[in-house]
Amino acid sequence: NIEEIMEEENAYPKKSVRRSFATCGTLFGCIPALLLLAFPDIGPILFLLVLIFVFLLAWLAGAFIAALKLYRSLSSYFTAMAICAFLGLSCLFPLSKIGAIIGGHMFGSFEEAACIILPIMGIGAFSGLMTAMITLPSKEDSENGSSS
């Protein structure tokens, strides 16, 4: 009975999911950040900060998803999207502080805040969906032990 429980526990490739989610999530999260390089003065600095934040958030999302033992399914894709969208919001505070230092103010109005919050959540959700579609194991692969 204990062997069955241990075998079932080891069937889900937590390390692989966490590592794959961090790698793939960083790539999908940083693709939109390439637009920051269009600003010659502060673009490279902001891109580097976004790269650091996105990697940390993708790693954290991978840890959540591995802990939840999500497999390829519609509900898992939605869960990954929601996790990544809300983790994307967590980078809003440090980025808004940096923006306040550079630009002199945080958010002047609700519309200005929405123009920043909605794209961040959208990028997080898109990144979470694409990453989940690529990295989540299927239930059959894990049961057969052919997943790495």
C-alpha positions in Angstrom: 0.0 0.0 0.0 2.8 2.4 0.8 4.6 1.5 -2.4 1.5 2.4 -4.4 1.2 5.8 -2.7 4.9 6.5 -3.3 4.6 5.3 -6.9 1.6 7.6 -7.4 3.4 10.5 -5.8 6.4 10.0 -8.1 4.3 9.6 -11.2 3.8 13.4 -11.6 7.1 15.0 -12.9 7.2 18.0 -10.5 10.8 19.0 -11.2 10.3 18.8 -15.0 7.1 20.8 -14.9 8.6 23.4 -12.7 11.8 23.7 -14.8 9.9 23.7 -18.1 7.3 26.2 -16.9 10.1 28.6 -15.7 11.9 28.4 -19.0 9.0 28.6 -21.3 7.1 31.1 -19.2 10.1 33.4 -19.2 10.3 33.3 -23.0 6.6 34.0 -23.5 6.7 36.7 -20.8 9.7 38.5 -22.2 8.6 38.6 -25.9 6.3 41.6 -25.3 9.0 43.2 -23.2 11.2 43.4 -26.3 9.1 46.4 -27.2 10.8 48.3 -24.4 14.0 48.2 -26.3 12.5 50.7 -28.7 13.2 53.4 -26.0 16.9 54.0 -26.2 17.5 55.7 -22.9 15.6 53.5 -20.4 14.5 50.6 -22.6 17.4 48.2 -21.9 17.2 48.9 -18.1 13.5 48.2 -18.0 13.9 45.1 -20.2 16.5 43.7 -17.8 14.2 44.4 -14.8 11.3 42.8 -16.6 13.4 39.8 -17.5 14.3 39.3 -13.8 10.7 39.7 -12.7 9.3 37.5 -15.4 11.8 34.7 -14.6 11.0 34.8 -10.9 7.3 34.9 -11.6 7.5 32.1 -14.1 9.5 30.0 -11.6 6.9 30.7 -8.9 4.0 29.9 -11.3 5.8 26.6 -12.1 6.1 25.8 -8.4 2.3 26.5 -7.9 1.4 24.4 -11.0 3.7 21.5 -10.0 2.2 21.6 -6.4 -1.3 21.4 -7.9 -0.2 18.5 -10.2 -2.0 20.0 -13.2 -2.3 17.8 -16.3 -3.3 18.8 -19.8 -7.0 19.7 -19.6 -9.2 22.7 -20.2 -9.5 23.4 -16.5 -5.8 23.2 -16.0 -5.2 25.7 -18.8 -7.6 28.1 -17.1 -6.0 27.6 -13.8 -2.5 28.2 -15.2 -3.9 31.4 -17.0 -5.4 32.7 -13.7 -2.2 32.0 -11.7 0.0 33.7 -14.3 -2.4 36.7 -14.7 -2.5 37.3 -10.9 1.3 36.8 -10.5 1.8 39.3 -13.3 0.0 41.8 -11.1 2.5 41.3 -8.4 5.2 42.9 -10.6 3.0 46.0 -10.9 4.1 47.5 -7.5 7.9 47.4 -8.1 7.5 48.5 -11.7 5.2 51.4 -10.7 7.8 52.4 -8.1 10.5 52.4 -10.7 8.1 54.3 -13.0 7.4 56.8 -10.3 11.2 57.4 -9.9 11.7 57.8 -13.6 8.5 59.5 -14.6 7.7 61.4 -11.4 4.3 60.0 -10.6 2.5 56.6 -10.3 -1.0 56.6 -11.7 -2.7 59.9 -12.5 -6.2 58.3 -13.1 -8.1 55.1 -13.2 -7.8 55.0 -17.0 -4.0 55.3 -16.7 -3.9 52.5 -14.2 -6.2 50.3 -16.3 -3.9 50.9 -19.3 -1.1 49.3 -17.3 -2.9 46.7 -15.3 -4.9 45.1 -18.1 -2.0 44.5 -20.5 0.1 43.0 -17.6 -2.8 40.6 -16.7 -3.2 39.9 -20.4 0.4 39.1 -21.0 0.4 36.9 -17.9 -2.7 35.1 -19.0 -1.3 34.6 -22.5 2.0 33.4 -21.2 0.4 31.0 -18.7 -1.9 29.5 -21.4 0.9 29.0 -24.0 3.3 27.7 -21.4 0.7 25.3 -20.0 -0.2 24.0 -23.4 3.5 23.2 -24.1 4.7 22.0 -20.7 1.9 20.3 -18.8 2.2 16.5 -18.9 -0.8 14.4 -20.1 -2.2 12.0 -17.6 -1.4 9.0 -19.8 2.3 10.0 -20.1 2.7 10.2 -16.4 0.9 6.9 -15.8 3.1 5.1 -18.3 6.2 6.7 -16.9 7.4 8.0 -20.3 7.3 11.7 -19.2 10.6 13.3 -18.3 
